Amino acid sequence: MTDAMTAVTGHEPDVDSLHEMCRLLAEAADGVGEASRYASELALGSRLPFGVRGGPARRTLLRAITDPKGLGWAARGRGLARAGRLVGVFTSRESLAVSLAVTGLKARIRAAAVHHPELLGDPDTAKVLRAIEEDRQREAVRVFRAILGRKGAERTFALLAPAFADILAWNALTDENPLNDGAGWEVATGRTLTGAEPVLGVGARVWAFLDRGPGRAEPVIPAPALADRLDTTGTIAGYVRNIDTVGTDGTLLVQPVTGPDGIRRYVVQLAGMSGLRGESPQDLLGAVHAVARPSTPYSRAVCKALRHVVPSGAQVALVGHSLGGITAMNLAADPDFCAVYRVTHVVAIGSPVDGKRPADPRTRVCSLVNEHDVVPSLEGRSSVSPYPLPEQFTEFTWTDDTHAFPLCHAAERYAHNLEHDVPDARAHVDAELAPYRGRVGAARFFRLYDR
């Protein structure tokens, strides 16, 4: 690996120093990218004065955006610049901006490896990273599949989880697929994935077009055994166990609670993904859509359900696991939803929500993440990111002895972690939700549908 990946000094690298270097490299990559865009517009567009378009000035600019000793193959923009960029992608030409961004990603992987030495110490992982670095993407895929065959998906994804988004972004910036470059660039420069996913580069608009259901909610009466199993302690571990109890078949749970101050509040508990495709809005398509866009069939169905049981102006806590956590943040980010309800808290468990922001600045957000869980990094920010979260957010991360995905992602496992492994996280969230601990009223259940 490069010097950026091996160390900052001759000793074990300091994570803070590596993170500072990551941020500086991302800023430099952004700056060089903008310089490349401007030079491309001058060299390949019509912005140069008419009298110098064919002279030394244009030749100098063309050399600047094609010379490996300058900006590299740096064409950016529209028209001829876009065509030039595609030529560079298909022929694996290197640009200075991308080189800086990739170096920053390597440094982030090295920083993650300080706490997760298996990232660089495991020979199989090292083979994948080396193949990507040497521009052998097909070989990287072959090695990755071989690891899956030997170790199983559970161990492989858990092994890569702390740097999964960074590895995908690195691959996206160096492969021959021009569609995923934007996603790779967003991750490399500390932004949230909003335009496309980093594997194939399928755009968010495509996912939104495919996932157009209006969302529908119908009240249901649960089986007595289900209602009897619900936790009414008002603790975060109890709410996560409720989500596990309800399951992922499209059922929404709302518990009214009369708090210590006599005010009636509502805890909305949202489950994660149900499967690849079905009547429920909690499918794979809905999950990918929800990461990039705030309004989905799942969020629309939840809105319709709450109108049946939650009065306008009521205080609401949204607790969600996986896709349920994404949907909880999407609702909290919706100004129209927050105009009807006062969202006091969002608790996202194993969810990629770090790039989303609540509409109400008073809303408190808690993100709970097992570092071997791949899912929370799918919007581009890992649990060991160099980029801090805003003041509204509190993030707790940990590892446990499972080291296996999706076991470490399961709601039941997160409940176990909260009860036995991470008392500080449990105590913090329980203190935040203290107003919601009191006399619990009759639970309300809804079956959610895509259409």
Secondary structure, DSSP 8 states (H G I E B T S, - for coil): --HHHH-SSSSS--HHHHHHHHHHHHHHHHHHHHHHHHHHHHHHSS-S-GGGTTSHHHHHHHHHTT-TTTTBS---SSTHHHHHHHHHHHTT--BHHHHHHHHHHHHHHHHHHHH-THHHHSHHHHHHHHHHHTT-HHHHHHHHHHHHHHHHHHHHHHHHGGGHHHHHHHHHHHSS-GGGHHHHHHHHTT----SB-TTT--BHHHHHHH-----EEEEE---HHHHHT---S--HHHHHHHHHHH-SSSEEEEEEEE-TTS-EEEEEEE----BSSSSSS-BHHHHHHHHH-S--HHHHHHHHHHHHHS-TT-EEEEEEETHHHHHHHHHHT-HHHHHHSEEEEEEEES---TT---SSTT-EEEEEEETT-SGGGTTS--TT-SS---TTEEEEEE--S---TTGGGSHHHHHHHHHHT-HHHHHHHHHHTGGG-SEE---EEEEEE--
